[in-house]
Amino acid sequence: MKAKKSAIIEVYPLLDKAKLSKMETADRKGLIKAMHAMKKVTTDFNDFRDDAVKRLRPEEFDKVEEVINKFQAMDNKGKQEVFNSAEYQEAFKANGEYNTAINDCLKEEVEKEVELDSTALSEEAVDRLIDSNDWTLGQIMAIENLLCGKED
């Protein structure tokens, strides 16, 4: 079954906490197999994200973080007084560039499609999974799309 990493990363934490009480044993086994494949994708992405955060971090970024943290600790009046100062503007710019670099790097990674070593579950099995849990409509749609092999 093929899926985008973004869908797997979104759905895996929901399924990891899911109740399976209304599912049949065969469907539970299928879900467990799918979960195992999803866990690897999610863990690998988390490692990738941690590496990107670490390796894209500019030299002497600790100073930028100090300025940003000092700004965030200020009350609104203090923020207004220092907002346009060169020190704070440089820190805001450096922080924005760093976050943009991370986001660009991660965006490429989450849009990749991967092949999961599992087969799609039947709609009936997914319906029983949904009946066993209390999810929002958006969560249900994401789970159903991924587990039934539907396109977003």
C-alpha positions in Angstrom: 0.0 0.0 0.0 1.4 3.4 -1.0 0.9 6.5 1.1 2.4 10.0 1.6 4.6 10.3 4.7 2.5 13.2 5.8 -0.6 11.0 6.1 1.3 8.3 8.0 2.8 10.9 10.4 -0.7 12.3 11.0 -2.5 9.0 11.5 0.0 6.9 13.4 -0.3 8.7 16.7 -4.1 8.3 16.6 -3.9 4.6 15.8 -1.2 4.1 18.5 -3.8 5.1 21.1 -6.8 3.5 19.4 -9.1 1.0 21.0 -9.7 -2.1 18.9 -12.6 -3.5 21.0 -15.1 -3.8 18.1 -12.7 -5.2 15.5 -12.4 -8.8 14.6 -9.2 -10.6 15.3 -8.2 -10.9 11.7 -8.7 -7.2 11.2 -6.7 -6.4 14.4 -3.8 -8.5 13.0 -4.0 -6.5 9.7 -4.0 -3.2 11.6 -1.0 -4.3 13.8 1.0 -5.1 10.6 0.1 -1.7 9.2 1.0 0.0 12.4 4.4 -1.7 12.5 5.2 -0.3 9.0 3.8 3.2 10.0 5.9 3.2 13.2 9.1 2.8 11.1 8.1 5.7 8.8 7.2 7.9 11.7 10.4 7.1 13.7 12.5 7.7 10.6 10.8 11.0 9.9 11.3 12.1 13.5 15.0 11.3 13.3 15.2 13.2 10.0 13.5 16.2 11.6 15.9 16.2 14.5 18.9 16.0 12.2 17.5 18.9 10.1 17.0 21.0 13.2 20.5 20.3 14.4 22.4 20.5 11.1 20.6 23.6 9.7 21.1 25.5 12.9 23.3 28.6 12.2 26.5 29.1 14.2 26.0 31.2 17.3 22.3 30.8 17.1 22.2 30.6 20.9 22.6 34.4 20.9 19.6 34.8 18.6 17.5 32.5 20.9 18.5 34.6 23.9 17.2 37.8 22.1 14.0 36.0 21.0 13.4 34.6 24.5 14.0 38.0 26.1 11.5 39.5 23.7 8.9 36.9 24.4 9.2 37.4 28.2 8.5 41.2 27.8 5.1 42.7 28.3 3.4 44.3 25.3 4.7 47.8 26.1 8.3 46.5 26.3 7.8 44.6 23.0 6.6 47.8 21.3 9.6 49.8 22.6 12.3 47.3 21.3 10.5 45.8 18.3 12.2 48.1 15.6 15.6 48.0 17.2 18.4 46.6 15.0 19.2 43.9 17.6 15.7 42.5 17.6 15.2 42.9 13.9 18.3 40.9 13.2 17.3 38.2 15.6 13.8 38.0 14.1 15.3 37.7 10.6 17.8 35.0 11.6 15.1 33.1 13.4 12.8 33.3 10.4 15.5 32.2 8.0 16.3 29.2 10.2 12.7 28.2 10.5 12.1 28.6 6.8 15.2 26.3 6.0 13.8 23.7 8.4 10.3 23.9 7.0 11.5 23.7 3.4 13.7 20.6 4.2 10.8 18.9 6.0 8.2 19.7 3.3 10.2 17.8 0.7 10.4 14.8 3.1 6.8 14.6 4.1 5.5 14.8 0.5 7.4 11.6 -0.4 5.3 8.5 -1.1 6.4 5.3 0.6 5.3 1.7 0.2 4.0 0.2 3.4 4.4 -3.5 3.8 0.7 -4.1 4.5 -2.5 -4.3 2.6 -5.5 -1.9 2.9 -8.1 -2.8 5.4 -11.7 -3.3 4.3 -14.1 -0.4 4.9 -16.1 -2.6 7.3 -12.9 -3.2 9.4 -12.2 0.6 9.5 -15.9 1.2 10.4 -15.5 -1.1 13.4 -12.3 0.7 14.4 -14.0 4.0 14.1 -16.9 2.7 16.2 -14.4 1.7 18.9 -13.0 5.3 19.2 -14.0 8.9 19.7 -12.3 10.8 16.8 -13.2 14.0 15.0 -14.5 13.9 11.5 -11.2 15.1 10.1 -9.3 12.4 12.0 -11.8 9.8 10.8 -11.3 10.9 7.2 -7.5 10.8 7.5 -7.6 7.3 9.1 -10.1 6.0 6.5 -8.1 7.4 3.6 -4.9 5.8 4.8 -6.1 2.5 5.9 -8.4 1.9 3.0 -5.9 3.1 0.5 -8.0 6.0 -0.7 -6.6 9.1 -2.3 -6.9 12.3 -0.3 
